[in-house]
């Protein structure tokens, strides 16, 4: 039996709550919705990388003398994996905090009848350094089909789920239960956990189709 238990964080930050409210509102226009997604990506990533990104201690010279300093360790690779399309909406906020991270796009499309996800684009390399820190950008964790397929792609390439952080705006029990059963070492940062997924695979109340609302389609 695994000694890990799925860790799910819902940061109580007032800015996370504010921008979640903006994103949920059906009357929010497209440009403001995109701003909300960017801000949520920023603040959730800020919380996710706390005590997770490896650092290194050194000394710098200030104008008045030497001082201890701590920097992000460039020798430990960090990777961002946005799940297309909706995962792109969080990228400006994520990349603002991790500008040196590599980005590998992965695209999934969901069959609207079976709700099963199939991959149509995969830019992941054949193998990843096991020490790599991975952030997955996936705004909605609903039925769990897409995120499970994504985790499968990563583990096949040598990634330990313990070094994975998932940035999500709204999560629901079906996806969380599947992750807990298969990948309990992964950690999730989300703005909210809603209780219901409807027969069409949408989180209720959720915020609608994040991809459509981001790109005006």
Secondary structure, DSSP 8 states (H G I E B T S, - for coil): --S---EEE----HHHHHHHHHHH-TT--HHHHHHHHHHHHHHHHHHHTTTTS-EEEEEEEETTEEEEEEEE-TTS-EEEEEEETGGGGGHHHHHHH-TT-EE--EEEEE-TTT--EEEEEE---S---TT-EEEEE-SEESSSHHHHHHHHHHHHTT--GGGEEEEEEEEEHHHHHHHHHH-TT-EEEEEEEESEE-TTS-EESS-S-HHHHHHT-
